[in-house]
Amino acid sequence: MAPHFCGAIAMFKPTVTGPSPAQFRELERQIREKAESALLKASHQGGKIAVGRIQGAMARAGLGRLGNAVEASSDLEKGGRLHRSSAREVSASSAVHLKSRNERTVGAIEAYTRGANIRPRNARWLWIPSPELQRRVKGGGRVEPSNWKSSGLEQRIGPLVQIPGKHSGEVLLIVPAVTVATSGKARPRRLPKRGGVRPGRELRENFIAFTGIRSTSRQARVDPLQIIDDVRAELPTLLARELEK
């Protein structure tokens, strides 16, 4: 016998009450704030990553000291202000730049990142100091023929004498009768007046202090623009990570 049901059938009609306009605006505000914060942090992180990679590449290329002149700044560091192109579109940025304004440092970085032909300015020769000389003089300037006397090196080592180099495009600045250490750093010194050479030192009849050349070229060793492009391609991933936090 088939079952038989009598009576009314109950109807279930679920309803959901949505947020009020005020609640919706608050939710929208919270989402926007989180997204904008993530934009600022992701762009800031991108700048730091780019600087680190550029400095690493320069260190591997033997340009470690020059890498210290590279830094990044971001909107996050400048108070967290976003760029608003419209009521609904915003962006955040960071910039990689040089913190040094030293003309020599800037020029060296440009040469090793772009390649360059280097020529002397307001002079006939480009002077390259001997690696056996100290790099800096009192006050932090680089040792050069122009400050040889004022820095006290003439008194300590001797006066510079110009002689021809190996070819017409080269000259040498030498110091006659100089003694250097036989081990460790050369530490060139003027030959004592009595003419004797102290133990642990040897005589150089002609110590080459500087080599003068007409010009030199530098090949690019690091491509910072490519590194920055690579990091830029990673920004969506950096942004996603910040949004997940």
C-alpha positions as CSV (number, residue, x, y, z in Angstrom):
1,M,0.0,0.0,0.0
2,A,1.5,3.4,-1.0
3,P,2.1,5.9,1.8
4,H,-0.3,8.7,2.0
5,F,0.6,12.2,3.4
6,C,-2.0,14.6,4.6
7,G,-1.8,18.1,5.8
8,A,-0.1,21.3,4.6
9,I,3.6,21.3,3.4
10,A,5.9,23.7,5.3
11,M,7.7,26.3,3.2
12,F,11.2,27.5,4.1
13,K,12.3,30.8,2.6
14,P,15.7,31.9,4.0
15,T,16.6,35.6,3.7
16,V,19.8,37.5,4.3
17,T,19.9,41.1,5.4
18,G,22.8,42.9,3.8
19,P,25.0,45.5,5.5
20,S,23.6,49.0,5.9
21,P,25.0,51.7,3.6
22,A,27.2,52.9,6.5
23,Q,28.5,49.4,7.2
24,F,29.3,48.9,3.5
25,R,31.2,52.2,3.3
26,E,33.2,51.2,6.4
27,L,34.0,47.8,4.8
28,E,35.1,49.5,1.6
29,R,37.3,52.0,3.5
30,Q,39.0,49.1,5.4
31,I,39.7,47.2,2.1
32,R,41.0,50.4,0.4
33,E,43.3,51.2,3.4
34,K,44.7,47.6,3.4
35,A,45.3,47.7,-0.4
36,E,47.0,51.2,-0.2
37,S,49.2,50.1,2.7
38,A,50.2,47.0,0.7
39,L,51.0,49.1,-2.3
40,L,53.3,51.3,-0.3
41,K,55.1,48.4,1.4
42,A,55.5,46.4,-1.8
43,S,57.0,49.4,-3.7
44,H,59.3,50.1,-0.8
45,Q,60.4,46.5,-0.6
46,G,61.0,46.5,-4.4
47,G,63.4,49.5,-4.1
48,K,65.4,47.8,-1.3
49,I,65.6,44.5,-3.3
50,A,66.8,46.4,-6.4
51,V,69.5,48.2,-4.4
52,G,70.7,45.0,-2.8
53,R,71.0,43.3,-6.2
54,I,72.8,46.2,-7.8
55,Q,75.3,46.4,-4.9
56,G,75.8,42.6,-5.1
57,A,76.4,42.8,-8.9
58,M,78.9,45.6,-8.4
59,A,80.7,43.8,-5.6
60,R,81.1,40.7,-7.9
61,A,82.5,43.0,-10.6
62,G,85.1,44.4,-8.2
63,L,83.2,47.7,-7.7
64,G,82.1,47.2,-4.1
65,R,83.0,50.7,-2.9
66,L,81.1,52.3,-5.7
67,G,78.0,50.2,-4.8
68,N,77.8,52.0,-1.5
69,A,76.7,55.1,-3.4
70,V,73.5,53.5,-4.6
71,E,70.4,53.8,-2.5
72,A,66.6,53.9,-2.8
73,S,63.8,56.2,-1.6
74,S,60.1,55.4,-1.5
75,D,56.8,57.0,-1.0
76,L,56.5,55.0,2.3
77,E,59.6,56.8,3.6
78,K,58.2,60.1,2.5
79,G,55.2,60.0,4.7
80,G,53.2,57.3,3.0
81,R,51.5,59.5,0.4
82,L,50.2,57.8,-2.6
83,H,49.9,59.1,-6.2
84,R,46.2,59.5,-7.1
85,S,45.4,59.7,-10.8
86,S,41.6,59.5,-10.1
87,A,39.2,58.8,-7.3
88,R,39.6,55.1,-7.8
89,E,43.2,54.8,-9.1
90,V,46.3,55.1,-6.9
91,S,49.9,54.1,-7.2
92,A,53.0,54.0,-5.0
93,S,56.6,54.2,-6.1
94,S,60.2,53.9,-5.1
95,A,63.3,55.2,-6.9
96,V,66.9,53.9,-7.1
97,H,69.4,56.7,-7.3
98,L,72.9,57.8,-6.2
99,K,73.3,59.3,-2.8
100,S,76.8,60.7,-3.7
101,R,77.2,64.0,-5.6
102,N,80.9,63.6,-5.9
103,E,81.7,64.1,-9.6
104,R,84.4,61.4,-9.7
105,T,82.1,58.8,-8.0
106,V,79.2,59.6,-10.3
107,G,81.4,59.5,-13.3
108,A,82.9,56.2,-12.3
109,I,79.5,54.6,-11.8
110,E,78.3,55.9,-15.1
111,A,81.4,54.5,-16.8
112,Y,81.0,51.0,-15.3
113,T,77.3,50.8,-15.9
114,R,77.1,52.4,-19.3
115,G,80.6,52.2,-20.7
116,A,82.6,55.3,-21.4
117,N,85.7,56.9,-22.9
118,I,87.4,58.9,-20.2
119,R,89.5,61.9,-21.0
120,P,91.2,64.5,-18.8
121,R,89.4,67.8,-18.2
122,N,91.3,71.0,-18.5
123,A,94.6,69.0,-18.7
124,R,96.7,67.2,-21.2
125,W,97.1,64.0,-19.3
126,L,94.9,61.6,-17.3
127,W,97.1,60.7,-14.3
128,I,96.9,57.1,-12.9
129,P,98.7,56.8,-9.5
130,S,100.9,53.9,-8.7
131,P,99.2,51.2,-6.7
132,E,102.2,51.5,-4.3
133,L,101.1,55.0,-3.3
134,Q,98.5,55.7,-0.7
135,R,95.1,56.2,-2.2
136,R,94.1,59.3,-0.2
137,V,95.7,62.4,1.2
138,K,94.9,64.4,4.3
139,G,91.3,65.7,4.0
140,G,90.1,62.6,2.0
141,G,91.1,63.7,-1.5
142,R,92.6,61.3,-4.0
143,V,96.4,61.5,-4.4
144,E,97.2,63.4,-7.6
145,P,100.1,65.3,-9.0
146,S,98.2,68.6,-8.2
147,N,98.3,67.9,-4.5
148,W,101.6,66.1,-4.3
149,K,103.4,69.0,-2.8
150,S,100.6,70.4,-0.6
151,S,99.9,67.0,0.9
152,G,103.4,66.6,2.1
153,L,104.3,63.7,-0.2
154,E,107.0,65.7,-1.9
155,Q,108.8,66.2,1.4
156,R,108.2,62.6,2.4
157,I,109.0,60.9,-0.9
158,G,110.6,63.5,-3.2
159,P,109.8,65.8,-6.1
160,L,108.1,64.5,-9.2
161,V,110.1,64.4,-12.5
162,Q,108.3,63.9,-15.8
163,I,109.9,61.6,-18.4
164,P,108.7,60.1,-21.6
165,G,106.7,56.8,-21.4
166,K,106.8,53.8,-23.7
167,H,105.1,55.6,-26.5
168,S,103.9,59.1,-27.6
169,G,100.6,58.7,-25.8
170,E,102.2,58.1,-22.4
171,V,104.4,60.0,-19.9
172,L,105.6,59.1,-16.5
173,L,106.1,61.1,-13.3
174,I,108.9,59.5,-11.3
175,V,110.7,60.2,-8.1
176,P,114.4,59.4,-8.2
177,A,116.1,57.5,-5.5
178,V,113.3,56.2,-3.4
179,T,113.3,53.3,-0.9
180,V,110.4,50.9,-0.5
181,A,109.7,48.2,2.0
182,T,110.7,44.7,0.9
183,S,107.5,43.1,2.3
184,G,103.9,44.3,2.9
185,K,103.0,47.7,1.7
186,A,105.6,49.6,-0.2
187,R,105.5,52.8,1.9
188,P,107.9,54.7,-0.4
189,R,110.2,57.2,1.3
190,R,112.9,59.6,0.3
191,L,116.4,58.1,0.4
192,P,118.1,59.3,3.6
193,K,120.7,62.0,3.1
194,R,123.5,59.8,4.3
195,G,122.7,57.5,1.4
196,G,122.2,54.3,3.4
197,V,119.2,52.0,2.9
198,R,117.6,50.8,6.1
199,P,117.1,47.1,6.8
200,G,113.8,45.8,5.4
201,R,113.9,48.3,2.6
202,E,115.3,48.5,-0.9
203,L,116.3,51.2,-3.3
204,R,114.3,52.2,-6.4
205,E,116.5,54.4,-8.7
206,N,113.3,55.7,-10.4
207,F,110.0,55.2,-8.5
208,I,107.1,55.5,-10.9
209,A,104.5,57.6,-9.0
210,F,102.1,58.4,-11.9
211,T,101.4,57.2,-15.4
212,G,99.9,59.8,-17.7
213,I,97.7,58.7,-20.6
214,R,95.6,60.6,-23.2
215,S,92.4,58.6,-22.5
216,T,91.1,55.3,-21.3
217,S,87.9,53.3,-21.9
218,R,85.7,51.5,-19.4
219,Q,83.4,48.7,-20.4
220,A,80.0,48.4,-18.7
221,R,80.3,45.7,-16.0
222,V,76.8,46.0,-14.4
223,D,73.4,46.6,-15.9
224,P,71.3,48.3,-13.2
225,L,68.4,49.0,-15.6
226,Q,68.0,45.3,-16.3
227,I,68.1,44.5,-12.6
228,I,65.4,47.1,-11.9
229,D,63.2,45.7,-14.7
230,D,63.6,42.3,-13.2
231,V,62.5,43.6,-9.8
232,R,59.6,45.5,-11.4
233,A,58.3,42.2,-12.9
234,E,58.2,40.8,-9.3
235,L,56.1,43.6,-7.9
236,P,52.7,41.8,-8.3
237,T,54.1,38.9,-6.2
238,L,55.4,41.4,-3.6
239,L,52.0,43.1,-3.5
240,A,50.2,39.7,-3.1
241,R,52.4,38.8,-0.2
242,E,51.6,42.1,1.5
243,L,47.9,41.7,1.0
244,E,48.0,38.2,2.5
245,K,49.5,39.6,5.8
